[in-house]
């Protein structure tokens, strides 16, 4: 069970309402903010006022073109706020760029989910269907496994050694 009983999130459109930011910090044990639609100064001000636990990088275009995602901003946030958890809120088509965000160090992932991407609404087309949630989780787990080793000299794996031996026998 989580040690937090009151968890809240301020969406991108709300983080410039500094009174709301103050109120949210007072009311929630754990607070998440999204940074879409805001300038760097506005983000800094929000963070200084509400001291969120998690900062989500996002581009609030629905759907967001891949070239506008600026995923390396995740690295910037990690450098600027080393004591915060940094995440990614994606509003783009597909899952590949969300996997890339995890590879870049996003510790949290938010994606909108819909039962039908053809429904009316500003974010339906960039949302993921229920089967996409399973793909998202499998992909994030695979990225975690693929990234589990610390930087260092090349590690040779047992599967490679077996392949190497099988090729040597054929020569």
C-alpha positions in Angstrom: 0.0 0.0 0.0 1.3 3.4 -0.9 2.4 5.8 1.9 0.5 8.5 0.1 -3.2 8.7 0.6 -3.9 11.9 -1.4 -2.4 11.9 -4.9 -3.1 14.8 -7.3 -2.1 15.9 -10.8 -2.1 19.3 -12.3 -2.6 19.2 -16.0 -0.6 21.4 -18.4 -3.3 24.0 -18.7 -3.4 24.4 -14.9 0.2 24.9 -13.9 0.1 28.7 -14.6 -2.7 29.1 -12.1 -0.4 29.7 -9.1 -3.2 29.9 -6.6 -4.3 26.5 -7.7 -0.7 25.2 -7.5 -0.5 26.4 -3.9 -3.9 24.9 -3.0 -2.9 21.6 -4.7 0.3 21.4 -2.6 -1.7 22.0 0.6 -4.3 19.3 -0.3 -2.2 16.5 -1.7 0.5 14.3 -0.2 1.9 13.5 -3.6 1.7 16.0 -6.5 2.4 15.5 -10.2 2.5 18.3 -12.8 2.7 18.3 -16.6 4.7 21.0 -18.4 3.0 21.3 -21.8 2.0 24.8 -23.1 4.3 26.5 -20.6 7.5 28.5 -20.9 10.6 27.5 -18.9 10.0 30.5 -16.6 6.4 29.4 -15.9 7.5 25.9 -15.2 10.2 27.1 -12.7 7.6 29.3 -11.0 5.1 26.5 -10.6 7.8 24.2 -9.3 9.0 26.8 -6.7 5.4 27.3 -5.5 4.0 23.8 -5.4 7.2 21.7 -5.0 5.8 18.7 -7.0 7.0 15.2 -6.5 6.9 14.4 -10.2 7.4 16.6 -13.2 6.1 15.3 -16.6 7.5 16.5 -19.8 4.8 16.9 -22.4 3.9 18.7 -25.6 0.2 19.4 -25.5 -0.4 19.2 -29.3 -3.0 16.5 -30.0 -1.6 14.5 -31.7 1.9 15.7 -31.4 4.2 15.2 -34.4 7.4 13.3 -33.5 9.6 16.1 -34.5 8.0 18.4 -31.9 8.3 15.9 -28.9 11.7 17.3 -27.8 12.4 14.1 -25.8 15.8 15.3 -24.7 14.0 17.8 -22.5 13.7 14.9 -20.1 17.5 15.1 -19.6 17.3 18.8 -19.0 14.6 18.3 -16.4 16.7 15.6 -14.7 19.7 18.0 -14.6 17.7 21.0 -13.3 15.7 19.0 -10.7 17.9 16.1 -9.6 15.7 15.5 -6.5 12.5 15.2 -8.5 11.1 12.2 -10.3 10.9 13.1 -14.0 8.4 11.5 -16.4 6.8 11.7 -19.8 3.2 12.4 -20.8 2.8 11.4 -24.5 0.1 12.7 -26.9 1.6 11.3 -30.1 0.6 8.4 -32.4 2.1 5.1 -31.5 4.3 3.9 -28.7 7.8 4.0 -30.0 8.6 7.5 -28.8 7.2 6.7 -25.4 9.7 3.8 -25.2 12.4 6.2 -26.2 11.4 8.5 -23.4 11.8 5.7 -20.9 15.2 4.9 -22.4 16.1 8.5 -21.8 15.3 8.2 -18.1 11.6 8.9 -17.8 10.5 7.3 -14.5 6.8 7.9 -15.0 4.7 7.5 -18.1 1.3 8.9 -18.8 -0.7 8.1 -21.9 -4.4 8.7 -22.5 -6.5 5.6 -23.0 -9.7 5.3 -25.0 -12.1 2.6 -26.0 -12.4 4.0 -29.5 -9.8 6.2 -31.2 -12.5 7.4 -33.6 -14.7 8.9 -30.9 -15.2 12.7 -30.7 -12.7 14.6 -28.6 -9.5 16.5 -28.8 -7.3 13.6 -27.6 -9.0 10.5 -28.9 -6.8 10.1 -32.0 -3.6 10.3 -29.9 -4.9 8.0 -27.2 -4.2 4.3 -27.0 -6.8 1.6 -27.1 -6.9 -1.1 -24.3 -4.7 -3.5 -26.3 -2.2 -0.7 -26.6 -1.8 -0.6 -22.9 -0.5 -4.2 -22.9 1.9 -3.3 -25.7 3.0 -0.2 -23.7 3.7 -2.2 -20.6 5.6 -5.0 -22.5 7.7 -2.4 -24.3 8.6 -0.5 -21.2 9.6 -3.7 -19.5 11.7 -4.6 -22.5 13.4 -1.2 -22.4 14.1 -1.7 -18.7 15.7 -5.1 -19.4 17.7 -3.8 -22.3 19.0 -0.9 -20.2 19.8 -2.8 -17.0 23.6 -2.8 -17.2 25.7 0.1 -16.1 28.0 1.8 -18.7 31.4 0.0 -19.1 33.4 -2.4 -21.2 31.4 -4.6 -23.6 29.8 -7.5 -21.9 29.8 -10.8 -23.8 26.6 -12.8 -23.2 26.2 -16.6 -23.1 24.0 -16.6 -26.2 26.8 -14.9 -28.2 29.3 -17.4 -26.9 27.1 -20.3 -28.0 26.7 -18.7 -31.5 30.4 -18.0 -31.7 31.2 -21.6 -30.9 28.7 -22.9 -33.4 30.2 -20.8 -36.2 33.7 -21.9 -35.3 32.7 -25.5 -35.7 31.6 -24.8 -39.3 34.9 -23.3 -40.4 
